[in-house]
Amino acid sequence: MAGPYRFVRHPIYASMFSVLLGTGFLTTPWWLFIPAIILFLIGTEIRVRIEDKLLAAHFGAKFDAYRKSVPAYVPFLR
């Protein structure tokens, strides 16, 4: 596997999370920032699970092996 997909299965969600954290720390009061992070993580987890099921149905054992070796959207976190 090459590119960002060797670190995370869903690099767009990792980048969106990074943008949320960066802009949130700079511009958002903490009492709004914390719920925004929680809602983002819940929504992202729902999407990742749906996408992983679709990918597993399409690619089978190859995707299962990939899923076991690469985290979903936070690099180096399982």
N, C-alpha and C positions, 0 to 999 in steps of 0.2 A: 504494500500500500504506500502511496506517495502523497505528498502535500499535507494539508491540514487533517485529512482523514486518517492519518496514522496516529494522531493524537486524540481526536474526538470523532464520534460517529456523525454528529450534527454540528458542524462548525458555525453555521449561521446562528444557532441559538447561543453558542459560546460568545460570539462577537456581539450579539444583541445584549447579552448579560453584561459584558464588559462596558458597553456604551451606557447601559442603565446605571451601573455602579459609578462610572466616571462622572456622568452628568448629575446623578443623584447626590453624590458627595459634594459637588460644587454648588448646586442650585436649589436643592430641596431641603426643607426642614425635616429633621429626623422623624417626627411623628407622622409625616406623609411618606417618607422614604422607606421605612420598615414595612408598612403594608404593601407598598409598590413592589418591593423585592419578593415578599411572600406570594402575592398574586402572580407575579411573573414566573416564579418557580413552579407554582401549582399548574398554571397554564402550559408551561413548557414541558413539564413532566407528562401531562396528558397527551400533548402532541407527540412527544418522543415515543411514548408507549404505542400509540396508534401507528406511527411511522415504522417502528421496529417490527410490529406484527405484519405490516404490509411487506416490508423487506424480507422478513423471514419466510413469508408465504411465497415470495417470488424467487429468492435465492437459496432457500433451504439450509442445508448443513454448512455451506460456505459462510452464510451470514451469521449462523449460530457461533461458529468459531471466531469470526470477526467481533461479534458482540461480546464474547467472553474476554477478548484481549484488549479491547479499546473502550474507554468510558464514553458515555452518551454525549455530554456537552460541557463538562467541567474537566479540563485536562488533569491527569494524574489523580483523579478522585473516583473511586469505585462506589 
